[in-house]
């Protein structure tokens, strides 16, 4: 297999021609990156294929300044987070508010407020640092324990706890800001 720098140069020069080689060279790397977070082989393949599809679609606009491997790993992290968000974000709101909002007789304004709050919190989660967002998603939406997250990501339990503290502080702050703006 040719060197990474040479493959990147070929990809930047003629992406159409070099794409199959890029796919062969990095598909397993991308799958490994996604598997570390998702752990489900069928989901891993879907996300990996989406990554390469996006790479192909944007091939003429890409400006890769680092290595191709680093770029694809970053894409894998981002797409994995998006996958978790899209699949698992079922908000666990205060049950009394949720029951009232879901009630057919609930005022339209309250239903609209819940939708705006959900959008606001989605945006706040999207603004979390990447590692913090992954850990928050695994904890809150996948229901994983701190130990499971630490084992899956190859980090310490203390790091998981610290990242969750950071996420919750930022989301609490975002929620307060939302309430002040209302």
Secondary structure, DSSP 8 states (H G I E B T S, - for coil): ---HHHHHHHHHH-HHHHHHHHHHHHHHHHHHHHHHHH--HHHHHHHHHHHHHHHHHTTTT----S-HHHHHHHHHHHHHHHHHHHHH------HHHHHHHHSTTS-HHHHHHHHHHHHHHHHHHHTS-HHHHHHHHHHHTS---HHHHHHHHT--HHHHHHHHHHHHHHHHHHHHHHHHH-
